[in-house]
């Protein structure tokens, strides 16, 4: 392994949450008078921290989302997670192999700490991480596409940015990792590969990831 740390995004990379969360986000925004389709939500908000959703809605409509928007949205999504959420196919095996090989890894997500933990516990992945390896955009001033979250995770894990690999499925996440000076691998199961063109490499099945992380091919 040529990296000292592998940083995983959560939504869409560890847990198959993007279809659920974007379905509920589109429905809630539409309910509030901001017509949004599922496809709109994927295009505009996938990989975003909550503050970016507020900013885009205000910019486009001139109206602020209600003060309880985050709490209401998360309540609906968490209920759905507990009923529907599954781990991304093959990711448990990837994490277990990294652990067996002694390669440190962590999660750095635009989601809140609560969202990350609900997702990881629901899917049985939490014990493969633990409290000290979970980082959220709540920990930094700016979420993705700013590099702050990935740089924060690397600093807390004691690894230089250039020794980190990031696994991402959103254009915002890829942009953040590149800005942090890290190699990024784009997971294209849900995202068209062309939208992750800035990644060092791209893959569609989790079984491919370990080979990419160990290859020296540029």
Protein Blocks (a to p, Z undefined) as FASTA:
>chain_A
ZZfbdcddfehplpcfklmmmmmmmmmmmmnopacdfklmmmmmgopafklmmmmmmmmn
opacdfklmmmmmmmmmmmmmmmgccdehklmmmmmmmmnopacddddfbdfklmmmmmm
mnopmmmnojmlcccfklpmbdcfbfklmmmmmmmnopafklpccddfbfklmmmmmmno
pacdddfklgcfklmmmpmbdcfbfklmmmmmmpcbZZ
